[in-house]
Amino acid sequence: MSSPQAFDALAPSYDTDFTSSPIARYLREQVHDRLLQHFRAGDHVLELGCGTGEDARFLAQQGVRVTATDSSEAMLAAARAKLAGNPLVQVERLDLQGLSASSYQPSVFAGVFSNFGAVNCLSEWRTLAAWLSERVMPGGIVGLGVMSPLCLWEPLWHGVHGNLATATRRWKHEGATFNTNGSPLTIHYPTIRRLQRDFSEWFTCTAVRPLGVFLPPSDVYGAIEKRPKLLGMLIGLEQHFGHWTVLAPFADHYWIEFKRK
Ligand SMILES: C[S@@+](CC[C@H](N)C(=O)[O-])C[C@H]1O[C@@H](n2cnc3c(N)ncnc32)[C@H](O)[C@@H]1O
């Protein structure tokens, strides 16, 4: 189970610690490029696990209407503060672990997206796919940024540093449990194939891209970002090879897109 309180504790410093870091900014731009391929001014899209509302703000700047949702009240408060007065963004509470049959009208959304691992808080994805299938219009796109089970950086970096438990945490069937300021949080790392299977009844998988093959996971950002030459080299590698679909299973996150049948 994921606890909203775990993310409440992260919310006040989330933008300083994560959103504004050079590596996260680079990866977010890649996601924005994907979103712009599908969503146009006037579309209405649903965002799952919006955090502090960075992507909702970006899409609203392009004229896209966003219903931005999250289960953490502190994240929602940060998003409301960031997006106050923005007529194109509605910030609402939605818990992916308690999806209600009565939320939102049938086929109301042109698309849905979720960035940076919000769906890793689930332990199965078929329930989400079935729920989305009733709310996304035929032909609509669902784009998900998912933490991958095989991220190469994690065993290499943490293995070399002698931290075997961290090096192998993504491989556990039962997920990895974190303790964030006293609140437990379990993260699951679905394979690309698992997500494709859970969505397959209602959606066709149309694209898979790596997000962060050469760039490290967020707990290593600090160590890399204080070495500007190394950071520049890794961003260069990411720019050249980081979009190769074949590398997606080995990235920190993968980006997966589904089209409503
Ligand atoms: C790593 S943050 C990503 C935030 C944002 N999407 C971004 O790009 O910065 C994960 C987000 O998922 C949210 N989340 C976790 N479990 C959730 C759940 N069961 N339902 C809805 N949101 C959840 C958290 O509150 C948090 O805001």
The ligand as an ORCA input file, in Angstrom:
! r2SCAN-3c Opt
* xyz 0 1
  C       7.313     10.958     -7.798
  S       5.859     11.887     -7.628
  C       5.578     12.464     -9.284
  C       4.794     13.758     -9.276
  C       4.562     14.395    -10.636
  N       3.836     13.528    -11.537
  C       5.824     14.866    -11.286
  O       5.980     14.630    -12.484
  O       6.652     15.498    -10.631
  C       4.602     10.648     -7.455
  C       3.247     11.244     -7.189
  O       2.290     10.192     -7.166
  C       1.351     10.484     -6.153
  N       0.695      9.250     -5.724
  C       1.234      8.233     -5.015
  N       0.322      7.294     -4.770
  C      -0.827      7.724     -5.333
  C      -2.141      7.198     -5.391
  N      -2.451      6.039     -4.830
  N      -3.080      7.915     -6.054
  C      -2.780      9.099     -6.625
  N      -1.554      9.660     -6.592
  C      -0.591      8.970     -5.940
  C       2.172     11.113     -5.049
  O       1.400     11.827     -4.112
  C       3.131     11.977     -5.847
  O       2.633     13.263     -6.028
*
